[in-house]
Amino acid sequence: RHASCYGYIMEVFQQEGMATIFNNCLWASGGQDGFPCNASAFEAMSLSIVTGVVGLLAVACLVRNLKSSPRGNDLMNEIADKIKSGAKAFLRTEYKYLTLFVVVFFSLLLILYTLEPPSGDKMDGIRYSCSFLAGAFLSALSGWLGMIVATDANVRTTQAADKHGLAAALRVAFTGGSVMGFTVVGFGLLGLALMFCLVSLGYGDVNTTTRFTFSGETLAGFGCGASSIALFARVAGGIFTKGADVAADLVGKIDMDIPEDDPRNPAVIADNVGDNVGDVAGMGADLFESFVSSIIAAMTLANGDLALLMCPFWVAGAGVVASILGYFAVRTKDDANQKQLLFALHKGTIIAAIFTLIFSAVIVYFLFVGRESEGWRVFGCIVVGQVDGIVIGQITEYFTSYHYYPTRSIADAGVTGPATVIIQGLGVSMISCVFPVLVTVATILICDALANEYGIAMAAVGMLATLGLNVASDTYGAISDNAGGIAEMAHLDERVREVTDNLDALGNTTAATGKGFAMGSAVLTALSLLAAFKEKSKIEVVDIGDPIVLSGALIGAMLPFLFSALTMLSVQRAAHEIIIEVRRQFDTIPGLRDGDAEPDSDRCIAISTQSAVHEMILPGLYAVLTPMAVGLLVGPRCLTGMLGGAISSGMCLAIMMANAGGAWDNSKKYVEIEGAHGGKHTPVHVACVVGDIVGDPFKDTSGPSLNILIKLMSIISLTMAPMIAGNGDWPADWWKGLFPIAVMVLGTYVVYRCFWKHAESVMPVNLSSKDVEAVEREVEKHPIM
């Protein structure tokens, strides 16, 4: 088992004072000198730097192409500008809060690793803290740039649907999504490669293997910064978008019986803003973190072996080029149905996967000279990772697309009302966990047999190599949803809305597929980070029957449920405030119900923004500080168990929530688009709308946040591994663990007093007479409810 063997031999050689003559790459290749074993840091990162630049050049070309598409009439542009303005205002507010967190964490890393440098070099404090800062900045920048382009692409998609039809609209929306995708992989690969070159400077008179080992460990700070921003962005964006979405649907569709995205609804603009800050900016930061964390896990497990260290960087770079080739294959025809639209996206993904494997084979052949058997084992793991991603995507599509039985069965359950829609959706989503788990388990076992923990890490890299195209497929859905809203609010012809609804239904499926893909890659990445943590904290054996380890596993298994509960309750509180405001406007603004007056959309955006930034504090606090508390208080073995428990329960819960929300949403689309069970404005439609509302926070807030949770806790554990390496259970300085616990307790109290208690004080105890009358009218119209 080479990875473990390298680490052991390296440790022995260091103890004997022989580290200066030891080189993992030369030893593994039988002493063959030359490239890659004699590569400098810049040479090792050369392909990654070049392909990162290529990805960003592709972004520039796509933006130029997008700008050539017309924006439509003045009303359409006015609506699009409102959406962009609201999204920018929210992200500015969110980033102000996150700046404080970044400054505090930057200072903490700077002080801790300057005082106790893992490599013995006092510059470690600067290396770790600057890596953290770079990861946080690029993660936030990726989300911001993606949001700017998406809010520009939405109105152009609407215009393309109006003037040219389905094929042109798909192309424009997918181009907008591709900008987000290639921004993520371009910044991720270029930023990580350049930081590796920078942090490898210094270290005095040490050999290349030792230098690169220390450099790889330092880049855990980069992943920590990216993960932190991703968690806060995903949680806050999810709370914003689903609070507004739930309010818009409940008041608009249920109370007022008006169409989706009707301009009379004060929450509609906030809902469309939410699509961009949650499903674009939040998702972009999320997948940026996934991409870089998978590379960091693999390079950490390389233990300074230059060939193993370079492989994940070069394979990821090959995936960027392959994704660009796959982009040009995404085309369809104007009369395409949902299956044909799905096939159009699948073509791009499959072509990108094929080219990635071809390029990876060349890379392995080039890097593993003299150790071909090991190289082809690593290549086998890359293939398995690619297959894993495609299979999980297909499974997710089956359970969430309305062309298949599971989602149609939910619509069928609507014949007997909303309650059975909820029950059927939960049952379908729980069954949908079985197959992705089995596929992921098979991937882990096969890759462990081929190349141990490093093989599992490379499977994650292989799965995420085509991330540029997968992000494009995911972001495209939010752009299409916005395009439909603009068409409705601008009073365009019904045929335009039909085109955007078809694209939106496809977007629901691709979004659910993307979430399943993200969760599968998150598990492989988190497991690789866990293996790296075990190695760096010098844990040799973990016995699940040991009370210390089992206690940690139980805490970890509980955390995804606590995290999901907090985010679900946050959506409820945000939606509650917006519902009250929307109902107030309908009651107090003369002519609003008849369309003779303008709603105050800015007020709803302000409420959503305030709720989201307040509610993101507590989940983020628990996610960041819990690993610190457990590791410092009880010890690294308990922390290992906690990470394992969180990965296990987090995967199943995230898949269940994402698939439930996607299936509920598409059961509604099945009724609306295909006219099932009588189509719109029927009791079955109302029942499916209720299911869709329940599923909104499942699929767009709580579920997607869980994959960041398990990776964030893993990367924080890896970052702090040098501090607790060699500690036993209940170490002598256990009292240090009381500090993060005290911060969590204090944070909980402050959030309760400042935000939750205030929210409770403004909640109406009883319904107003107008609310009661509205409910009675709905019961009379839909007695089945």
C-alpha positions in Angstrom: 0.0 0.0 0.0 2.2 2.7 -1.4 0.7 5.8 0.2 1.0 4.4 3.7 4.4 2.9 2.9 5.8 6.2 1.6 4.6 8.0 4.8 6.2 5.4 7.1 9.5 5.3 5.3 9.6 9.1 5.1 9.0 9.3 8.9 11.8 6.8 9.6 14.2 8.6 7.3 13.5 11.9 9.0 14.2 10.3 12.4 17.5 9.0 11.1 18.4 12.4 9.5 18.3 11.0 6.0 15.3 13.1 4.6 17.6 15.1 2.4 18.4 12.1 0.2 14.9 10.6 0.1 12.6 11.1 -2.9 9.3 9.2 -3.1 9.1 9.5 -6.8 12.6 8.0 -7.4 12.0 5.3 -4.9 8.7 4.2 -6.4 10.0 4.3 -10.0 13.0 2.1 -9.1 15.4 5.0 -9.1 14.7 6.4 -12.5 15.7 10.1 -12.6 14.2 12.8 -14.8 10.8 14.3 -15.2 8.5 14.2 -13.2 10.7 13.2 -10.3 13.0 16.2 -10.7 10.3 18.8 -11.4 10.2 22.2 -9.8 6.9 23.5 -8.3 6.2 25.6 -11.3 6.9 22.7 -13.7 4.7 20.4 -11.7 1.9 23.0 -11.9 2.5 24.1 -15.5 -0.3 22.2 -17.2 -2.8 23.3 -14.5 -1.8 26.9 -14.9 -2.2 26.7 -18.7 -5.6 24.9 -18.6 -6.8 27.3 -15.8 -6.0 30.2 -18.1 -7.7 28.4 -21.0 -10.9 28.0 -18.9 -10.9 31.8 -18.2 -10.3 32.6 -21.8 -13.3 30.4 -22.6 -15.3 32.5 -20.1 -14.3 35.6 -22.0 -15.4 34.1 -25.3 -18.7 32.9 -23.9 -19.5 36.3 -22.4 -18.8 37.9 -25.7 -21.1 35.4 -27.4 -23.8 36.0 -24.9 -23.6 39.8 -25.3 -24.4 39.4 -29.0 -27.9 38.0 -28.1 -30.5 40.8 -27.9 -32.1 41.8 -24.6 -35.7 42.5 -25.7 -38.1 45.4 -25.1 -37.8 48.1 -22.4 -40.2 46.4 -20.0 -38.2 43.2 -20.1 -35.0 45.1 -19.5 -36.6 47.0 -16.6 -37.6 43.7 -14.9 -34.2 42.1 -15.5 -32.5 45.2 -14.1 -34.6 44.9 -10.9 -33.6 41.3 -10.5 -29.9 42.1 -11.0 -30.0 45.0 -8.6 -31.7 42.9 -5.9 -29.1 40.1 -6.4 -26.2 42.5 -6.2 -27.6 44.2 -3.1 -28.0 40.8 -1.3 -24.5 39.6 -2.1 -23.0 42.9 -1.0 -24.8 42.6 2.4 -23.8 38.9 2.7 -20.2 39.6 1.8 -20.0 42.3 4.5 -20.9 39.7 7.1 -18.5 37.2 5.6 -15.6 39.7 5.6 -15.7 39.8 9.4 -15.6 36.0 9.6 -12.7 35.9 7.1 -10.7 38.5 9.0 -11.2 36.6 12.3 -10.3 33.2 10.9 -7.3 34.6 8.9 -5.9 36.2 12.1 -6.5 32.9 14.1 -4.5 30.9 11.5 -1.8 33.5 11.3 -1.2 33.5 15.1 -1.6 29.7 15.7 0.7 28.5 12.9 3.3 31.2 13.5 3.5 30.2 17.2 3.4 26.4 16.4 4.6 25.9 12.8 4.0 22.3 11.5 7.2 22.5 9.4 9.3 24.3 12.0 9.3 27.4 9.7 7.8 30.5 11.3 6.5 31.5 7.9 3.9 28.7 8.2 1.5 31.2 9.7 1.6 33.4 6.6 1.3 30.4 4.3 -1.8 28.9 6.0 -3.5 32.3 6.5 -2.8 33.5 3.0 -4.0 30.2 1.5 -7.2 30.6 3.5 -7.7 34.1 2.2 -7.1 33.1 -1.4 -9.6 30.3 -1.2 -12.2 32.5 0.4 -11.7 35.3 -2.1 -11.8 33.1 -5.2 -14.9 31.2 -3.9 -16.8 34.5 -3.4 -15.5 35.9 -6.7 -16.8 32.9 -8.6 -20.2 33.3 -7.1 -20.3 37.0 -7.8 -19.2 36.8 -11.4 -21.6 33.8 -12.1 -24.5 35.8 -10.7 -23.7 38.9 -12.8 -23.7 36.9 -16.0 -26.8 34.8 -15.1 -28.8 38.0 -14.4 -27.8 39.2 -17.9 -28.5 35.9 -19.6 -32.1 35.6 -18.2 -33.6 38.4 -20.3 -31.7 37.3 -23.4 -33.1 33.8 -23.0 -36.6 35.2 -22.8 -36.0 37.2 -26.0 -34.5 34.1 -27.8 -37.6 32.1 -26.7 -39.9 34.8 -28.1 -38.1 35.4 -31.5 -36.4 32.1 -32.3 -37.9 29.3 -30.2 -36.7 26.5 -28.0 -33.4 25.7 -29.6 -32.1 29.3 -29.5 -33.4 29.8 -25.9 -31.6 26.6 -24.8 -28.4 27.8 -26.4 -28.5 31.2 -24.7 -29.4 29.8 -21.3 -26.7 27.1 -21.5 -24.1 29.6 -22.5 -24.9 31.7 -19.5 -24.6 28.6 -17.3 -21.3 27.7 -19.0 -19.9 31.0 -18.0 -20.5 30.0 -14.3 -19.0 26.6 -14.9 -15.8 27.6 -16.5 -15.4 30.5 -14.1 -15.5 27.9 -11.2 -12.9 25.5 -12.7 -10.7 28.2 -14.2 -10.4 30.1 -10.9 -10.2 26.9 -8.9 -7.4 25.3 -10.9 -5.4 28.5 -11.5 -5.7 29.7 -8.0 -4.8 26.4 -6.4 -1.8 25.9 -8.7 -0.4 29.4 -8.2 -0.8 29.1 -4.4 1.1 25.8 -4.5 4.0 27.5 -6.2 4.0 30.4 -3.8 3.7 28.4 -0.5 6.5 26.0 -1.7 9.0 28.9 -1.5 11.2 29.0 1.6 11.5 26.0 4.0 15.3 26.3 4.0 17.5 23.4 3.0 15.0 20.6 2.6 14.6 18.1 -0.3 11.9 18.4 -2.9 9.7 15.6 -1.4 9.6 17.3 2.0 9.0 20.7 0.5 6.1 19.5 -1.5 4.7 17.5 1.4 4.6 20.7 3.5 3.2 22.7 0.7 0.3 20.2 0.1 -0.5 20.3 3.8 -0.6 24.1 3.7 -3.2 24.2 0.9 -5.7 22.7 3.4 -6.1 26.4 4.3 -7.1 27.2 0.7 -9.8 24.5 0.9 -10.9 25.7 4.4 -11.4 29.3 3.0 -13.4 28.0 0.0 -15.5 25.7 2.1 -16.3 28.4 4.7 -17.6 30.8 2.0 -19.4 28.0 0.2 -21.3 27.1 3.4 -22.4 30.6 4.3 -23.2 31.4 0.6 -25.3 28.3 0.1 -27.2 28.6 3.4 -27.9 32.3 3.1 -28.7 32.1 -0.6 -31.0 29.1 0.0 -32.8 30.8 2.8 -33.3 33.9 0.7 -34.6 32.1 -2.4 -36.8 29.6 -0.7 -38.3 32.1 1.8 -39.3 34.3 -1.2 -40.4 31.3 -3.3 -42.6 29.8 -0.6 -44.2 33.1 0.1 -44.8 33.9 -3.6 -46.4 30.4 -4.2 -48.5 30.4 -1.1 -50.0 33.8 -1.5 -50.0 33.9 -5.3 -51.2 30.4 -6.2 -53.2 29.4 -3.1 -54.5 32.7 -1.6 -55.0 34.8 -4.8 -55.2 32.0 -7.4 -53.0 34.0 -9.8 -50.4 32.5 -12.2 -46.8 31.9 -11.2 -44.6 35.0 -11.6 -47.6 37.2 -11.9 -46.4 40.9 -11.8 -49.1 41.7 -9.2 -47.3 39.5 -6.6 -44.9 41.6 -4.5 -42.7 38.5 -3.8 -42.1 37.6 -7.4 -39.0 39.8 -8.0 -37.6 38.5 -4.7 -38.2 35.0 -5.8 -36.3 35.6 -9.1 -33.5 37.3 -7.2 -33.3 34.3 -5.0 -32.7 32.0 -8.0 -29.6 33.9 -8.7 -28.2 34.3 -5.2 -29.0 30.7 -4.2 -29.0 28.5 -7.3 -26.2 30.4 -9.1 -23.9 32.3 -6.6 -24.4 29.8 -3.8 -24.1 26.8 -6.0 -21.0 28.3 -7.7 -19.2 28.7 -4.4 -20.4 25.2 -3.4 -18.9 23.5 -6.4 -15.8 25.6 -6.4 -15.1 24.2 -3.0 -15.9 20.6 -4.2 -13.5 21.0 -7.1 -10.5 22.3 -5.1 -11.1 20.0 -2.1 -10.9 16.9 -4.2 -7.5 18.0 -5.6 -6.3 19.0 -2.1 -7.3 15.6 -0.7 -5.4 13.7 -3.5 -2.2 15.8 -3.2 -2.2 15.5 0.6 -2.3 11.7 0.3 0.5 11.8 -2.3 2.9 12.4 0.6 5.3 14.4 -1.5 5.5 11.8 -4.4 5.8 14.2 -7.4 3.9 11.9 -9.8 1.1 11.3 -7.4 1.0 15.0 -6.5 0.9 16.2 -10.1 -1.8 13.7 -11.3 -4.9 15.3 -9.8 -3.9 18.8 -11.0 -3.2 17.5 -14.6 -6.4 15.4 -14.7 -8.5 18.3 -13.5 -6.8 20.5 -16.2 -7.6 17.9 -18.9 -11.2 18.0 -17.7 -11.4 21.7 -18.4 -10.4 21.2 -22.0 -12.7 18.2 -22.4 -15.6 20.3 -21.0 -15.0 23.0 -23.5 -15.2 20.4 -26.3 -18.4 19.0 -24.7 -20.0 22.5 -24.7 -20.2 22.6 -28.5 -22.2 19.3 -28.5 -25.2 20.8 -26.6 -27.8 21.4 -29.3 -31.5 20.6 -29.9 -34.4 21.3 -32.2 -37.4 23.6 -31.7 -40.0 20.9 -31.3 -37.9 18.8 -28.8 -39.7 17.1 -25.9 -38.3 16.6 -22.5 -36.4 13.4 -23.3 -34.8 15.1 -26.3 -33.8 18.1 -24.3 -32.2 15.8 -21.7 -30.3 14.0 -24.4 -29.0 17.3 -25.7 -27.4 18.0 -22.3 -26.3 14.4 -21.9 -24.4 14.5 -25.2 -22.2 17.3 -23.9 -21.5 15.5 -20.7 -20.7 12.1 -22.3 -18.4 13.7 -24.9 -16.6 15.6 -22.1 -16.2 12.4 -20.1 -14.8 10.5 -23.0 -12.2 13.1 -23.8 -11.3 13.4 -20.1 -10.6 9.7 -20.0 -8.5 9.8 -23.2 -6.5 12.8 -21.9 -6.1 11.1 -18.4 -4.7 7.9 -20.1 -2.0 10.1 -21.8 -1.2 11.9 -18.5 -0.8 8.6 -16.6 1.4 7.1 -19.3 3.6 10.3 -19.2 3.8 10.6 -15.4 4.2 7.0 -14.2 7.3 6.0 -16.1 8.9 3.0 -14.5 5.8 2.4 -12.3 3.2 1.7 -15.1 1.2 -0.8 -13.0 0.6 1.7 -10.3 -0.3 4.4 -12.9 -2.9 2.2 -14.6 -4.4 1.4 -11.2 -4.8 5.1 -10.6 -6.3 5.5 -14.1 -8.8 2.8 -13.2 -9.9 4.9 -10.2 -10.4 7.9 -12.5 -12.6 5.7 -14.8 -14.6 4.4 -11.9 -15.1 8.0 -10.6 -16.4 9.1 -14.0 -18.8 6.1 -14.2 -20.0 6.8 -10.7 -20.9 10.4 -11.5 -22.8 9.4 -14.7 -24.7 6.5 -13.0 -25.7 8.7 -10.0 -26.9 11.3 -12.4 -29.1 8.8 -14.3 -30.5 7.4 -11.0 -31.4 10.9 -9.9 -33.0 11.7 -13.3 -35.1 8.5 -13.0 -36.5 9.5 -9.6 -37.1 13.2 -10.4 -38.1 13.5 -14.1 -41.8 13.3 -14.8 -41.2 11.0 -17.7 -40.7 8.2 -15.2 -43.0 6.4 -12.8 -41.7 7.7 -9.4 -42.6 11.4 -10.1 -45.8 10.5 -12.0 -46.9 8.5 -9.0 -46.7 11.6 -6.8 -49.0 13.4 -9.2 -51.4 10.4 -9.1 -51.4 10.6 -5.3 -52.7 14.2 -5.6 -56.1 12.8 -6.5 -56.7 12.3 -2.7 -55.2 15.6 -1.7 -51.9 17.3 -0.5 -51.3 14.9 2.4 -50.9 11.9 0.1 -48.7 13.9 -2.2 -46.4 14.5 0.8 -46.5 10.9 1.9 -45.8 9.5 -1.6 -43.0 12.0 -2.2 -41.2 11.1 1.1 -41.5 7.4 0.3 -40.1 7.8 -3.2 -37.2 10.0 -2.0 -36.3 7.5 0.7 -36.1 4.6 -1.8 -34.0 6.9 -4.1 -31.2 6.8 -1.5 -30.6 3.1 -1.9 -29.0 3.0 -5.4 -26.7 6.0 -5.1 -25.4 4.6 -1.8 -24.7 1.2 -3.4 -23.0 2.8 -6.4 -20.8 5.0 -4.1 -19.9 2.0 -1.9 -18.9 0.0 -5.0 -16.7 3.0 -6.1 -15.0 3.2 -2.7 -14.3 -0.6 -2.5 -13.0 -0.8 -6.0 -10.8 2.2 -5.7 -9.5 1.1 -2.3 -8.5 -2.2 -3.8 -6.8 -0.5 -6.8 -4.9 2.3 -5.1 -6.0 2.6 -1.4 -7.1 6.0 -0.1 -5.3 7.9 -2.9 -7.4 5.9 -5.4 -10.6 7.1 -3.7 -9.4 10.7 -3.9 -8.6 10.3 -7.6 -12.1 8.9 -8.2 -13.4 12.2 -6.8 -11.1 14.1 -9.0 -12.2 12.1 -12.0 -15.9 12.6 -11.2 -15.3 16.4 -10.8 -13.0 16.8 -13.8 -15.9 17.7 -16.1 -17.4 20.1 -13.5 -17.5 23.0 -15.9 -20.2 21.3 -17.9 -22.0 20.0 -14.9 -22.2 23.4 -13.3 -23.5 24.8 -16.7 -26.3 22.2 -16.7 -27.2 23.2 -13.1 -27.0 27.0 -13.5 -28.9 26.9 -16.8 -32.0 25.9 -14.8 -32.0 29.0 -12.7 -31.5 31.2 -15.8 -34.5 29.4 -17.5 -36.7 29.9 -14.4 -35.9 33.7 -14.4 -36.6 33.8 -18.2 -40.1 32.4 -17.5 -40.7 35.0 -14.8 -39.7 37.8 -17.1 -42.0 36.5 -19.8 -44.9 36.4 -17.4 -44.2 39.8 -15.9 -43.6 41.4 -19.3 -47.0 40.0 -20.6 -45.4 38.2 -23.5 -47.4 35.7 -25.6 -48.3 32.4 -23.9 -46.1 30.4 -26.4 -43.1 32.1 -24.9 -44.0 30.9 -21.4 -44.5 27.4 -22.8 -40.9 27.4 -24.2 -39.5 28.7 -20.9 -41.6 26.2 -18.9 -40.1 23.3 -20.9 -36.6 24.6 -20.2 -37.5 25.1 -16.5 -38.8 21.6 -16.2 -35.6 20.3 -17.7 -33.7 22.6 -15.3 -35.5 21.0 -12.3 -34.3 17.6 -13.4 -30.7 18.8 -14.2 -30.6 20.6 -10.9 -31.6 17.5 -9.0 -29.1 15.5 -11.0 -26.4 18.0 -10.2 -27.3 17.8 -6.5 -27.0 14.0 -6.6 -23.7 14.3 -8.5 -22.4 16.9 -5.9 -23.4 14.7 -3.0 -21.6 11.6 -4.5 -18.4 13.6 -5.1 -18.7 15.2 -1.7 -18.7 11.7 0.0 -15.6 10.6 -2.0 -13.8 13.9 -1.3 -14.8 13.9 2.4 -13.6 10.3 2.8 -10.3 11.2 1.2 -9.9 14.2 3.5 -10.7 12.0 6.4 -8.0 9.6 5.3 -5.6 12.5 5.0 -6.6 13.7 8.5 -6.0 10.3 10.0 -2.5 10.2 8.5 -1.5 13.8 9.5 -2.9 13.4 13.0 -1.0 10.0 13.4 -4.0 7.8 14.0 -3.2 4.2 13.0 -6.3 2.3 13.9 -10.0 3.4 14.4 -12.2 0.8 16.1 -15.9 1.7 15.7 -16.6 -0.4 18.8 -14.5 1.8 20.9 -16.7 4.1 23.1 -14.7 7.2 22.2 -14.9 6.6 18.4 -18.6 5.5 18.6 -19.5 8.6 20.6 -17.9 10.7 17.9 -19.8 8.8 15.2 -23.1 9.4 17.0 -22.4 13.1 17.3 -21.5 13.2 13.6 -24.6 11.3 12.6 -26.7 13.9 14.5 -25.1 17.0 13.0 -26.7 16.8 9.5 -30.2 16.5 11.1 -29.4 19.5 13.4 -28.1 21.5 10.4 -31.1 20.6 8.2 -33.5 21.5 11.1 -31.9 24.9 11.5 -32.0 25.8 7.8 -35.6 24.5 7.4 -36.8 26.6 10.4 -34.9 29.6 8.9 -36.8 29.2 5.6 -40.1 29.0 7.6 -39.3 32.2 9.5 -38.2 34.1 6.4 -41.3 32.9 4.4 -43.6 33.9 7.4 -42.3 37.5 7.4 -42.7 37.8 3.6 -46.2 36.2 3.5 -47.3 38.8 6.1 -45.8 41.6 4.0 -47.4 40.3 0.7 -50.8 39.9 2.2 -50.5 43.4 3.7 -49.7 44.9 0.3 -52.7 43.2 -1.3 -54.9 44.5 1.4 -53.6 48.0 1.6 -52.4 49.0 -1.9 -55.5 50.1 -3.9 -55.7 48.5 -7.4 -53.0 46.0 -6.8 -55.3 43.0 -7.1 -56.6 44.3 -10.4 -53.1 45.1 -11.8 -53.7 48.9 -11.7 -50.9 49.5 -9.1 -47.3 48.5 -8.7 -46.3 46.2 -5.8 -43.4 47.2 -3.4 -41.0 44.5 -4.5 -38.0 46.2 -2.8 -39.6 45.7 0.6 -39.8 41.9 0.1 -36.2 41.8 -1.1 -35.1 43.7 2.0 -37.0 41.3 4.3 -35.5 38.3 2.5 -32.0 39.8 2.7 -32.2 40.5 6.4 -33.6 37.1 7.2 -31.0 35.3 5.2 -27.9 37.0 6.6 -29.2 36.6 10.2 -30.2 33.0 9.8 -26.9 31.9 8.3 -25.0 32.7 11.4 -25.9 29.7 13.7 -25.6 26.9 11.2 -22.2 28.2 10.0 -21.1 28.6 13.6 -21.9 25.0 14.5 -20.3 23.7 11.3 -17.0 25.5 11.8 -16.6 25.1 15.5 -17.8 21.6 16.2 -14.8 19.8 14.8 -12.5 22.2 16.8 -14.4 21.5 20.0 -14.4 17.7 19.6 -10.8 17.5 18.4 -9.3 19.7 21.1 -11.5 18.5 24.0 -11.7 14.7 23.4 -9.0 14.0 20.9 -8.4 13.1 17.2 -9.9 9.6 17.5 -13.3 11.0 18.6 -13.1 13.5 15.8 -12.4 10.8 13.3 -15.6 9.0 14.4 -17.5 12.2 14.2 -16.4 12.8 10.6 -17.4 9.2 9.7 -20.8 9.6 11.2 -21.5 12.9 9.5 -20.5 11.5 6.1 -22.7 8.5 6.5 -25.9 10.2 7.6 -25.2 13.4 5.6 -25.1 11.5 2.3 -28.5 9.7 2.8 -30.3 12.8 4.2 -29.0 15.0 1.4 -30.0 12.6 -1.4 -33.4 12.1 0.2 -34.1 15.9 0.5 -32.8 16.8 -2.9 -34.8 14.1 -4.7 -37.9 14.7 -2.7 -37.9 18.4 -3.6 -37.1 17.7 -7.3 -39.8 15.0 -7.6 -42.5 17.2 -5.9 -41.6 20.1 -8.2 -41.7 18.0 -11.4 -45.0 16.4 -10.3 -46.4 19.9 -10.4 -44.8 20.5 -13.8 -46.3 17.2 -15.0 -49.7 18.5 -14.3 -49.1 21.9 -15.7 -47.2 21.0 -18.9 -48.7 17.6 -19.8 -52.2 18.4 -18.6 -52.3 15.3 -16.3 -55.4 14.9 -14.1 -57.0 17.9 -15.8 -54.1 20.3 -15.8 -53.9 23.7 -14.0 -56.5 25.0 -11.6 -57.7 21.6 -10.5 -57.6 20.0 -7.0 -54.8 17.7 -8.1 -52.8 20.8 -9.3 -53.3 22.5 -5.9 -52.2 19.4 -4.1 -49.0 19.2 -6.2 -48.4 22.9 -5.6 -48.5 22.2 -1.8 -45.9 19.4 -2.3 -43.7 21.7 -4.4 -43.8 24.3 -1.6 -42.8 21.8 1.0 -40.0 20.5 -1.3 -38.5 23.9 -2.0 -36.4 24.2 1.2 -35.6 20.4 0.9 -34.0 20.7 -2.5 -32.6 24.2 -2.5 -31.6 25.0 1.1 -31.1 22.1 3.5 -30.2 19.3 1.1 -27.5 21.1 -0.9 -25.9 22.5 2.2 -25.2 19.1 3.7 -22.5 18.2 1.1 -20.7 21.4 2.1 -21.1 20.6 5.8 -19.4 17.2 5.6 -16.5 18.6 3.5 -16.1 21.7 5.6 -15.8 19.7 8.8 -13.3 17.4 7.1 -11.1 20.2 5.7 -11.2 22.1 9.0 -10.1 18.8 10.7 -7.3 18.4 8.2 -6.2 22.1 8.7 -6.0 21.6 12.5 -4.4 18.1 12.3 -0.9 19.4 13.0 -2.2 21.0 16.2 -3.6 17.7 17.6 -1.2 15.2 16.0 -0.1 12.5 18.4 -2.7 13.5 21.1 -4.5 10.7 22.9 -8.0 10.7 24.3 -8.7 13.6 26.7 -5.3 15.3 26.2 -3.6 17.3 28.9 -4.7 20.6 27.2 -8.3 19.4 26.8 -9.5 22.7 28.3 -8.7 24.4 24.9 -11.8 22.6 23.5 -14.0 24.6 25.9 -13.3 27.8 24.0 -15.2 26.8 20.7 -17.9 25.4 22.9 -18.3 28.7 24.7 -18.4 30.6 21.4 -21.2 28.2 20.2 -23.2 28.7 23.4 -22.7 32.5 23.3 -23.6 32.6 19.6 -26.8 30.6 20.2 -27.9 33.0 22.9 -27.2 36.1 20.8 -29.0 34.7 17.8 -32.0 33.8 19.9 -32.2 37.1 21.7 -31.5 39.3 18.7 -33.3 37.5 15.9 -35.5 34.5 17.0 -37.1 36.1 20.0 -37.9 39.3 18.0 -39.4 37.2 15.2 -41.7 35.4 17.8 -42.8 38.7 19.2 -44.1 39.9 15.8 -45.9 36.7 14.9 -49.7 37.1 14.9 -51.4 34.8 17.3 -54.6 34.6 15.3 -55.6 34.9 11.7 -57.1 38.2 10.6 -60.7 38.1 9.4 -59.5 38.6 5.8 -57.2 35.6 6.2 -60.1 33.5 7.5 -62.2 34.6 4.6 -59.4 33.7 2.1 -59.1 30.2 3.6 -62.9 29.7 3.4 -62.9 30.8 -0.2 -60.2 28.3 -1.0 -62.1 25.5 0.8 -65.2 26.3 -1.2 -63.3 26.2 -4.5 -61.3 23.1 -3.6 -63.2 21.0 -1.1 -60.8 18.1 -1.6 -58.2 20.2 0.4 
